[in-house]
Amino acid sequence: MSVTRTSTVGTSVSTSTGDAGDETYSETSYASETTVFVGVLSDADDTGFGLGVQTDATALGTDTLAQLEVTATVSDGPYVDSASASVEAIAVAESPDGDAYAVTTALIEVYGGADLYFGSSQSTTYTVQDETGSTTVSEVSATVYALQFSADGGAGSEEAVPDYVPETQLPQQEPPYLTPECGCGEPDFDGGFGYDVDIDGNLAAFDIEAYAIGPDTLADVSADAFVVEDQISTATAVVVVAIG
């Protein structure tokens, strides 16, 4: 039986200055939604254990950024199989014509059931339109942890501990390059409500890590980045990690 409990909190704010049609008129909107969930997933087909991640970032405008960061790990342990995944996607667009558009999506799916899984997701959108044009920022992040207990495990089990116990956390290594940043600060409600957005040109990038640790494993990554100067930046990634 699969059971999930979910709690969601959302915030939305809109402001405007001046009169519509005036040169000094500006309109700003900000929306954020956070979801926290915990549950149990049944595995009727006994298809193994793992996680799948799908994420996308698309920005349309003169100056654009699409950026993805994904980390997924699954490990086969003597008593508990564990899996975790995190994803962060950001899309930023600026346009002097007022037609900037940005959208991000992120989905993490547990494969093979879980005795316990929990996680959270957060999405944020920010738009501003004034005499200089329009700016749109879209961000989404999600994290999932899943555990699957061995049928013969437990404190009283006589099962021998194998000589090799897979590490559930790999050593952290600094990337050999600087991760691109959009220059977007957090919204400053006290200072007039707004992001500090500073991008120039068009860029699409992704940073992906996928690990599957155990005797029967799968780590599969598919990623694409596409850019058209002064028009669009888009990045898409699909990541699957699983153990048999």
Secondary structure as UniProt FT lines:
FT   STRAND          3..17
FT   TURN            20..21
FT   TURN            23..24
FT   STRAND          26..41
FT   TURN            44..45
FT   STRAND          49..60
FT   STRAND          63..75
FT   STRAND          80..95
FT   TURN            96..97
FT   STRAND          101..111
FT   STRAND          114..130
FT   TURN            131..132
FT   STRAND          133..149
FT   TURN            151..152
FT   TURN            155..156
FT   TURN            189..192
FT   STRAND          202..213
FT   STRAND          217..228
FT   TURN            229..231
FT   STRAND          232..243
//
